């Protein structure tokens, strides 16, 4: 494991070791594989940057976070731990999740719900490699 990620995991594992302030997580990612809900996958293309900042979390990291994707606006996300998964709703009919899957990898799920409108229900799943810092 990289030293920064190991330190982060140790801080996350110790109750009270990382207060909400200052425990910001940054992921600079590259898409490796992009998959559709049908199971069809293709090589990924391009970078993505995520910043996750705790707002109101408990000792386990469960709670509310602010999450930025690339240069977008900060959105409220719920997190199951300090390393995710994080879930947020950027639009009324869109749900997203981000989860670290290893010391240098993450999974991004984008789901569109069927609301009876013009956009059909669907999902995209991206496997990414990431440089993780905090």
C-alpha positions as CSV (number, residue, x, y, z in Angstrom):
1,X,0.0,0.0,0.0
2,X,1.1,3.5,-0.6
3,X,2.1,5.4,2.6
4,X,-0.6,8.0,2.2
5,X,-3.4,5.5,1.8
6,X,-2.1,3.3,4.6
7,X,-2.0,6.3,6.9
8,X,-5.5,7.2,5.8
9,X,-6.8,3.7,6.5
10,X,-5.1,3.7,9.9
11,X,-6.7,7.1,10.8
12,X,-10.1,5.9,9.6
13,X,-9.8,2.7,11.7
14,X,-9.1,4.5,14.9
15,X,-12.2,6.1,16.6
16,X,-11.9,9.8,16.8
17,X,-8.5,9.8,15.0
18,X,-9.7,11.8,12.1
19,X,-12.1,14.6,12.9
20,X,-14.5,15.6,10.2
21,X,-12.4,18.7,9.4
22,X,-9.2,17.9,7.5
23,X,-10.1,14.4,6.5
24,X,-10.7,15.3,2.8
25,X,-10.3,12.5,0.3
26,X,-9.1,13.3,-3.2
27,X,-9.1,10.8,-6.1
28,X,-7.4,11.5,-9.4
29,X,-8.7,8.7,-11.6
30,X,-8.3,7.3,-15.1
31,X,-11.1,5.2,-16.6
32,X,-9.9,1.6,-17.3
33,X,-13.2,-0.1,-18.3
34,X,-16.6,1.3,-19.0
35,X,-19.6,-1.1,-18.8
36,X,-23.3,-0.7,-19.7
37,X,-26.1,-2.3,-17.7
38,X,-26.4,-5.0,-20.4
39,X,-22.9,-6.2,-19.4
40,X,-21.2,-4.9,-22.5
41,X,-17.8,-3.3,-21.6
42,X,-15.3,-1.3,-23.5
43,X,-11.9,0.3,-22.7
44,X,-12.4,3.4,-20.6
45,X,-11.4,6.8,-21.8
46,X,-10.3,9.9,-20.0
47,X,-9.7,11.2,-16.4
48,X,-12.1,11.9,-13.6
49,X,-11.4,13.8,-10.3
50,X,-13.4,13.3,-7.1
51,X,-13.1,15.3,-3.9
52,X,-14.9,14.0,-0.8
53,X,-15.1,16.1,2.3
54,X,-16.8,14.9,5.5
55,X,-19.5,17.2,6.9
56,X,-21.4,15.3,9.6
57,X,-20.0,11.8,10.3
58,X,-19.7,9.4,13.2
59,X,-16.5,7.7,14.4
60,X,-17.0,5.0,11.7
61,X,-17.2,7.6,9.0
62,X,-20.9,7.0,8.4
63,X,-22.8,10.2,7.6
64,X,-22.9,13.2,5.3
65,X,-20.2,14.3,2.9
66,X,-19.8,17.0,0.2
67,X,-18.6,15.4,-3.0
68,X,-17.3,17.2,-6.1
69,X,-16.9,15.5,-9.5
70,X,-14.3,17.2,-11.7
71,X,-15.0,21.0,-11.5
72,X,-18.7,20.6,-10.7
73,X,-20.6,21.9,-7.8
74,X,-20.3,20.3,-4.4
75,X,-23.2,17.9,-3.8
76,X,-24.4,16.2,-0.6
77,X,-23.5,12.5,-0.4
78,X,-24.1,9.8,2.2
79,X,-21.2,7.6,3.1
80,X,-21.0,4.2,4.7
81,X,-17.4,4.8,5.8
82,X,-14.5,7.2,5.2
83,X,-13.7,5.2,2.1
84,X,-17.2,4.8,0.8
85,X,-19.3,3.8,-0.8
86,X,-20.6,7.3,-1.3
87,X,-24.1,7.8,-2.8
88,X,-25.5,11.1,-4.2
89,X,-28.2,12.4,-6.5
90,X,-26.9,15.0,-9.0
91,X,-30.3,15.2,-10.7
92,X,-33.8,14.1,-9.8
93,X,-33.7,10.9,-11.8
94,X,-30.0,10.1,-11.6
95,X,-28.3,8.2,-8.7
96,X,-24.5,7.8,-8.4
97,X,-22.2,5.8,-6.2
98,X,-18.4,5.9,-5.8
99,X,-16.5,3.2,-3.9
100,X,-12.8,2.6,-3.4
101,X,-12.1,-1.0,-4.3
102,X,-8.4,-1.1,-3.5
103,X,-5.5,1.1,-2.6
104,X,-5.4,2.5,-6.2
105,X,-8.8,1.6,-7.7
106,X,-12.4,2.8,-7.6
107,X,-15.8,1.9,-9.0
108,X,-18.3,4.6,-10.2
109,X,-21.9,3.6,-10.8
110,X,-24.2,6.0,-12.6
111,X,-27.9,5.0,-12.7
112,X,-30.8,6.7,-14.5
113,X,-34.2,5.9,-13.1
114,X,-37.3,5.3,-15.3
115,X,-39.5,8.3,-14.5
116,X,-41.7,8.0,-17.6
117,X,-39.9,10.8,-19.3
118,X,-37.8,10.8,-22.5
119,X,-34.7,9.3,-20.9
120,X,-34.9,5.5,-20.5
121,X,-33.7,3.8,-17.4
122,X,-30.1,2.5,-17.5
123,X,-26.8,2.3,-15.8
124,X,-23.1,2.8,-16.5
125,X,-20.3,1.2,-14.4
126,X,-16.8,2.5,-14.6
127,X,-13.7,0.8,-13.3
128,X,-10.9,3.2,-12.6
129,X,-7.4,3.4,-11.4
130,X,-6.8,6.3,-9.0
131,X,-4.2,8.2,-7.1
132,X,-5.7,8.7,-3.7
133,X,-4.6,11.5,-1.4
134,X,-6.1,13.2,1.6
